[in-house]
């Protein structure tokens, strides 16, 4: 009967200007039933300094961001 909190990337969209819209979902579960759910959103600009903070715990999405920005010069 323990409570569990899970956080995961629920949306990852590369926009036409190569910025990336990210949504994270936080769920609180009790016995595998969702008791509550909240969302956090942001938009990362190409080579945004916050990319590591936002996606660092999610290597798959972090690598997708790096790949989306590979042809854009770092300013």
C-alpha positions as CSV (number, residue, x, y, z in Angstrom):
1,X,0.0,0.0,0.0
2,X,2.9,2.3,-0.7
3,X,2.7,5.5,-2.6
4,X,4.9,5.8,-5.7
5,X,5.8,8.9,-7.7
6,X,6.9,8.5,-11.3
7,X,8.1,11.2,-13.7
8,X,8.4,10.7,-17.4
9,X,8.6,12.6,-20.7
10,X,5.1,12.4,-22.1
11,X,5.6,14.8,-25.1
12,X,8.6,15.6,-27.1
13,X,8.0,17.6,-30.3
14,X,10.6,19.1,-32.6
15,X,9.0,22.3,-34.0
16,X,9.7,23.8,-37.5
17,X,12.2,26.3,-36.1
18,X,14.0,23.3,-34.4
19,X,13.0,24.3,-30.9
20,X,11.7,21.4,-28.9
21,X,8.5,21.4,-26.8
22,X,8.8,19.0,-23.8
23,X,6.1,17.9,-21.4
24,X,6.9,15.9,-18.3
25,X,4.1,14.1,-16.4
26,X,4.3,13.3,-12.7
27,X,2.0,10.6,-11.5
28,X,1.4,9.5,-7.9
29,X,0.3,5.9,-7.7
30,X,-1.1,3.7,-4.9
31,X,-1.2,0.0,-5.6
32,X,-0.5,0.8,-9.3
33,X,-3.6,3.1,-9.5
34,X,-3.0,6.7,-10.5
35,X,-4.1,9.0,-7.6
36,X,-3.0,12.2,-9.1
37,X,-1.3,13.5,-12.2
38,X,0.4,16.9,-13.0
39,X,2.3,18.3,-16.0
40,X,5.3,20.5,-16.5
41,X,6.1,22.0,-19.9
42,X,8.9,24.0,-21.5
43,X,10.3,24.9,-24.9
44,X,14.0,24.4,-25.5
45,X,15.7,26.6,-28.1
46,X,18.5,25.0,-30.2
47,X,21.5,24.2,-28.0
48,X,19.6,25.6,-25.0
49,X,21.7,25.7,-21.8
50,X,18.9,24.1,-19.9
51,X,18.8,21.0,-22.1
52,X,20.9,18.9,-19.6
53,X,18.7,20.0,-16.7
54,X,15.5,19.1,-18.6
55,X,16.5,16.0,-20.4
56,X,19.6,14.8,-18.6
57,X,17.7,12.0,-16.9
58,X,16.3,10.8,-20.2
59,X,19.2,9.9,-22.5
60,X,16.9,8.8,-25.3
61,X,15.3,12.3,-25.5
62,X,18.6,14.1,-24.8
63,X,20.2,12.3,-27.8
64,X,17.1,13.1,-30.0
65,X,17.5,16.8,-29.1
66,X,21.2,16.7,-29.9
67,X,20.5,15.0,-33.2
68,X,17.8,17.6,-34.1
69,X,20.3,20.4,-33.5
70,X,23.4,18.8,-35.1
71,X,23.3,21.1,-38.2
72,X,22.6,24.3,-36.3
73,X,25.8,26.3,-35.3
74,X,26.3,26.9,-31.6
75,X,26.1,30.6,-30.9
